[in-house]
Amino acid sequence: MASPARFLALLRGINVGGRNKVPMQILRELFEGAGATEVSTYIQSGNVLFTAAGTRAATALAERARAALEAELGVDSPMIVRSAKRMREVAAAHPLAKAGDLDKLLMVAFLSRKPKVAGVRALDPERCAPDSFEVRGSEVYLRYATGAGRSKLTTTYLDRTLDAVSTVRNWRTVNALVERVG
């Protein structure tokens, strides 16, 4: 059996615009009920920190928590799981950051799986200019020139083009999660 390690489950699309309301206390209870220990949440957008006995166990219990969330609250929210180690690697440096960038303009899309080369090649930098992106493993680093609100570089576009599910966090949140997960 693998030794216990820290993980994050990043939920997509909860408590956004009054839709898919999920109280964090209930979310913590669902993860505990699924077998996670040392469960905590960070802000209301679906960031769950927990301990599990290895990556397979973490992924399995996140799936159980997801199923329970849908059964109890009717919310079907994809969950992307990352280890504390991987989150530290992601937060080491944003490859698109420029001097003076605001953390809210720098983001990371966490993918459900590593995209195929053909999908990465299909991403069109001209489609989303002046915004930019860089794919590294199962993450897409994003830089929004003026904000994400009107950008064509959306989760829908990333999901469709990369054939994976994504959830996005701003750079401030990525770093706050790394501080909390250890």
N, C-alpha and C positions, 0 to 999 in steps of 0.2 A: 504494500500500500504506500502511495506517495505521501510525503510529509506535508502537513498543512501549509498553505501559502495564501497570500492575499490576492484578491481579484476585484475587478469592477464589472458590473453589468450596466451597460449604457442603453437605456430604453429610448425608443424613437416615438416622438409625437404625443407625449402625455403632458397634460396641464398647459397646453398651448392654445391660446385664443378661446379659452372656456370649453374646449373639447377634451375628451378622454381624461376626465378628472380622476386623479388617483391620489388619495392622501398618503403621505410618506409613511405614516405609522402603519397603515395597512400593507404597503409595499414591503416594509421591513418584516412584518409578520408573515407575509407570503414567502419571503426568502428563508426565514427561520423555519417555517413549516416544511419547506422543501429540503432542509438539511444544512443550510448555511449557518455558520457561527460568526460572532463578532460583526454583526450586520449594522451598518449605518447608512444614511443617505446624505447627499449633498445637494442643496437647493431643490426646488420643486420640479425640476425638469427630467427626473428619472436617472439619477446616478446612484447606484447601489454599490457600496463597498462591503466585501465579505471575505470570510476565510472558508476554504474548502480543501479537501485532500487531493490536490492536483488538478490539472487542466481538464481532464475528462470529467471528474466529479463536479467541477465548477460549471462546465457547460451543461451537464445533465441537470443539475439543480436549478440553473437559470431557466431551462426548458420547463421544468416542473412549476417553477414560480410563474412563468409566462402562461402556462395552461390554467393555473389557479387564478391568475389575474383576469383572464378571459371568462372563466366560469363564475367568479364571484362578482366582478364589476362590469362584465361585458366589454372589456377593453382588450383588443388584440394588438399588442405593441411588440414589434421586433426587439430583441435584446442582443446586443453585441457584447461578447465577453472578452476582456483583456486581463492579462496578468499584471501585477504591480511592476514586474521587471519590464514587460513590453511598454507599459505606460511611461516608465522612466526613459526608455529609449526614444519614444515618440516625443517626449517633452524636452529632450536634450537640446534641440535647436529646430526652429522653423526655417526650412530652406528658402522660403520666399520673403522673409522679413527684411524690411528696409528701415534704416534709421528714421525714427519718428513715427513709425506705424503704431496705431492703437491696437491693443489686444483684441478689441471687438471686431477688427477688420481681418485678423488672422484666425483661421479656423482649421480644424482637422475633421475630415469625414472618416469615420471608422467603418470599415466594410466587413460584411459577414464572412467573406473569404477573399483570398488573394485573387485578383482578377487575371484573366488570361491576357497574354500579350496582345492579341487581336483587339480586345476590348480597350486596352490602354491606348493602343494606336488609333482607335476610332474616336477618342476624345479630341474635340476640335478646339484648339486655343483661340481661333478667330471667332468662334461662336460666342465666346464669353468675354472677349476683350472689352474693357481694360482689366478685367479680373484675370487671375492666373491660378494655375494648379500644378502640383507635382505629385505623381503617384510613387509611393515607396512601400513596397510590400502590400499589406492589407489596409493601408491608410492613404488618404489623399489630402495633402496639405493644400490649403486654399488661402488665397489672398484676394480680398475684395477691395477694389480701389475706392469705392464710396459707400460700401455697405452691401449686405446680402439681399436686402429687400427687393431690389429690382433686377438682380443678376440673373442671367440665363444659366449660371453654374449652380444648379439646384440638385437636391437629393433625387428628384425624379429623373433628371438627366443622367446623373451618375449611376443610379440603379439600373436604368435601361441600357446604358452604354457599356457598363462594366459587368452586367449580369450578376449583380450582388445587391444586398440590402445595405443601406448606409444610414448612419446617424451622425450628426455634426455637433461639435462642441467648439466654443471659441477658445482662444489661446489662454485667456485668464482661467477659464474653467479647467482646461487640461492641466495647467500647472497647479491649481488648487486641488484637483483630484490626486495628483502625484504626491503632494504634501500629505494628504490624508491617508493614502493607501500604504505609505511607508516604503 
